[in-house]
Structure formats: C-alpha cells, structure tokens
C-alpha cells in the first residue's frame, strides 16, 4: 500500500526501466536457481528483516524482491511478461485489478497452506485458488486537521461533501488509470452513485477544482498539506485520496510522536481494498513461490505486516497494533463492489473518467 515511497509515474508500458532487485542476496536479474525465489511486487512491499530471515532459514530459499512501481503499473508489466516472467511469485494485485490478472492467465492455481485461517470474505477466487488473500485496507480521503481548524471549516464527511463549493480547490487525487488509490475512489463513487450517476458526480468534482496527479507518492507526499512530506514540499491541498491507515503512519514516523494524529479520515468516502499474492504462470521456481505464498498467510508474517505496509491482516486471530486501533481503525461501512462488476465495467469506466476529468 503506502509505507514507502511509491513511484507511480505514468510512463509507457514496456518503456520503463526495470528497478534493481533488492532484498537478501545481490542484485541482478531474476535467477533460475532452485534455491532462490524472486518476488515481484509494487513499491510498498516491506517485511521485517528478522521475519524474512526466519522464512529463509526454515524453507531453505533465498528471497529476492523486484519492486516494479505502483500496483497498476506492476500488474500491467507482469501481464506483458507472463510468458517469460521476471519472477516466481507476485504480491500486490488487488480486487480492483484482480479480474485483469486472472483473465490474462497471470497465475497458476495453488491452495496455500493456512488458507483455512483466512476470512472467507477475502477469498475472491474460491473456485480455482489462483490467488491467495494477504491483506486488506480502506482507500479513503484524508484531511489535514490543522487546515480545517485554522479556517474554521468542518471537514467533509461524504462523497457528496467533496463537490460542495466550500471545499473548492482542496482535493487532490490520483489518476484512476495509473494508480490503485485513484481507481479506488472512482469505484467507490460508482458504488455510491450507481452506474449512471457517478459520471455526473465527477463532473461536479472537476468543476469544484479537483487536482489529478499520477500516483500516491506525488499526491500524498508532495501535494497534501497534512503529510510530513507535503508540509516540507509546500503542499497546499488539505484533502487527499490515501488510506484509513495513513493517520497512524503519520504518528509512528513523526520525529516527536504527537498525542493525536495530524490527519483524519473522511469515513464516508472509503472503499475496501484486498491484496492478493499468487504463483506466476511459467515461474522458474514454482515450489519456492508456493512456499513463499504459504509464508504470506503465516501468523508471523500477518502480525509483522501492519506496521510495515500499513494494512490489516486477513488471518483470523492475527494481532493488530494498538496504533491502528487508536489512529486508523478500518472503516465500519466501506463501499464495496463485486469483482465481476469491476471486471465488466472497469476499463470503460476508466475511459469515461479520463474523458470527463483529464480532457
């Protein structure tokens, strides 16, 4: 999701330079060594070193990580290279992009050990088990508490409020065609306003001065006035599309921990996002990939994950950090959408959104 810098620049697929492999071991290209398993992911992948070392020691595999941009970029690149994949296992495809990955045959079936501990609501490929749920979170508009206090303006509470003239020129969002948070806001608005109502809603947002940038890193860490990065960069937008878990991240990463989070969540704008992992078709080391997928749903990884990637565990009984409860609880009533409906409408909706908002 967003614990580290995301590089979601909108560049032509196939023209981007591949980032270096990182993680345990040396960099370079993905190895066909049977003792090396290569993970392909978006740039917000993270795990504690000791937890990863435990997996390597128990399994006998060395892990390499190829971070390949924002989620949409990483999925598209994986699809383009599926016949000769860059790695063995992919993490980070979410419910907004899942059908695209499955329809393109990106993954091979595998039923993970420990899948029975994963909540049934997150298992969106129950019939074939081509992907395994790993985490969930909520894409929501965040607001800068200081701005609204200083301007004696109540923060928005819903999608409808964002189009109110009181909030003109205050919101920055990510491009729905290049960024999963941006797509999440589009799908959330479609779930709220319906198939026919959401385009009119976005016309109102555009008229109300919504700013669109390529990806989360630019929106949150440069344009948003409430983030530590945005304050340093002179960001002047007090509303941003991010995650319900962003406020605790601001608290935890602050040089001097504040008593309250400097940012809040507009709970009426949340869309539930679930992330998955899967063994890549044509993987050079499918057995290593399967072992790694098992690791992702282990209790050790699930409890390590929240404070590394700022998402919630899908395994029942996995502990959630106190900071999440205090500063970033999951939305009680997030918007959701069936994967089949996303699959049937996503591409056309993105085209319509692009013509409405960017032209």
Secondary structure as UniProt FT lines:
FT   TURN            13..15
FT   STRAND          21..23
FT   TURN            34..35
FT   STRAND          36..41
FT   TURN            43..44
FT   HELIX           49..59
FT   STRAND          62..67
FT   HELIX           71..80
FT   HELIX           82..84
FT   STRAND          89..94
FT   TURN            95..97
FT   HELIX           98..103
FT   TURN            104..105
FT   STRAND          107..108
FT   TURN            113..114
FT   HELIX           115..117
FT   HELIX           120..122
FT   TURN            124..128
FT   STRAND          132..144
FT   HELIX           145..150
FT   TURN            151..152
FT   HELIX           159..162
FT   HELIX           165..167
FT   TURN            168..169
FT   STRAND          171..174
FT   TURN            176..178
FT   HELIX           180..207
FT   TURN            208..209
FT   STRAND          211..213
FT   HELIX           216..218
FT   HELIX           219..223
FT   TURN            225..226
FT   HELIX           228..233
FT   STRAND          239..243
FT   TURN            244..245
FT   HELIX           246..252
FT   STRAND          263..280
FT   TURN            281..282
FT   TURN            284..285
FT   HELIX           286..296
FT   HELIX           299..309
FT   STRAND          312..313
FT   TURN            316..317
FT   HELIX           322..327
FT   HELIX           339..357
//
